Every structure is written in C-alpha cells, then in structure tokens.
Amino acid sequence: MYLVELYKLIEDGENSNIEFKRKFSSPEKIAKEMIAFANSKGGYIFFGVDDDKKIVGVESEKGELELITTAAKFYCEPEIEFKTEIACIKSLDVVVVNIPESKRKPHKLINDRDKNETRVYIRLNDKSIIASKETISILKNSNLDSHPLKITFGEIEKSLIRYLEENGKITVKSFKKIANISERRASRILVNLVRAEIIRHQRLDMQEFFTLA
C-alpha cells in the first residue's frame, strides 16, 4: 500500500474498517479484533498508532509479526487469513495487518483458559462486539446461501410482515411477544426471512432489530 493511502486511512480515524493499536498486547486480544473484521467486511489493524492517530511506532517488527501469526493460528477458529506489511512513517515503523472479509464465517475466539469456551465477534462502528445468536446464524448461512432461501409463509410470517409495514422494525423479543411463540422460534423465523431476503437484519448502536428488505 502506498504511503499516501496509509496516511489517509490513519487520518480517517478508527471506524468499522480501521483499528489502531499503540502496542501489541496478548494474542487473544489481537485475535478478537481479527475475528471481528473477518466476520464483517474486513479491515486493517495498525500497530504503532495511538487512538488519537499519533504515530508511535513499534519496537520489534519480527516479534510482533510472530504474535499476529500466533493469534490467527491458535486463537481463531477457523484460522484467519491475513496479510501484513511494515510501513515507515515519520521514521517510525508501523505494522499494518489487512484482514479480508472471510468466506468461512463465523470465526470464533478460543479462550486460552478454557478451549471449549468460544466467542464470536463482529465489527460495529469502531468497536468489536460479541455477536448475538441471530447474527451467528446469519453468518453461518452466509457461506451457503448463493440464492435466497425459499420459505413457506404461514400466519405468523404474514402477521410479521404486516407489523413491519405498519411499524418499520421489530426485535426478537417483541416478535416473540406479539406472535406468542418461544424466543428460539422467533429467532429462527427472523433468520430464515433474512436468508430469504424478505427482511433485513440491522444494528443501530447496540440495538439489534429487523426491517423489511
């Protein structure tokens, strides 16, 4: 990547595609950010750049590249693909990690203390957050759905569409209450309608909801 492009990305600040790290921390924390980007639209992690965009540089590129590889290989399930480059900015070395959007979603973070405990992260604005079970279901099926899912409309689905036409959006909990069904069934119906491209799954800040497509 050309220096002018790097400068522009840094100047734009942290967002849904950019994360700054002043220094390397644990492989687990690095893996969390990599997973969030891979499960979303991809992005860049800049090591050696402070949150206020100040270039501080890194101490050892070799050791830090090894840490990134460890994070991707041993803390991400499945392993995450990435590219790295060392950029010299203002006489300081910055490690740039490019994580493309994955075709093997969802990637999970492996807990170093309990290998059976995993978490799925996604990117929302400038934060990496834990994915809901609805998001995880949609991520799983995004690898399979080359064409919209074909579904049969029953009374519950019809009442949901009417509700969305009148109210604009709905959450899993409100759908469960309105349709008088279990939360698990409400979640499954909403996910299937997303896969059928009839409704959309959306987030605003930390609120998760569904709207007509």
Secondary structure as UniProt FT lines:
FT   HELIX           3..12
FT   TURN            16..17
FT   STRAND          18..21
FT   HELIX           27..39
FT   TURN            40..41
FT   STRAND          43..47
FT   TURN            51..52
FT   HELIX           61..74
FT   STRAND          76..77
FT   STRAND          83..89
FT   TURN            90..91
FT   STRAND          92..99
FT   STRAND          108..110
FT   TURN            115..116
FT   STRAND          118..124
FT   TURN            125..126
FT   STRAND          127..130
FT   HELIX           133..142
FT   TURN            143..144
FT   HELIX           155..167
FT   HELIX           172..179
FT   HELIX           183..195
FT   TURN            196..197
FT   STRAND          199..204
FT   TURN            205..206
FT   STRAND          207..212
//
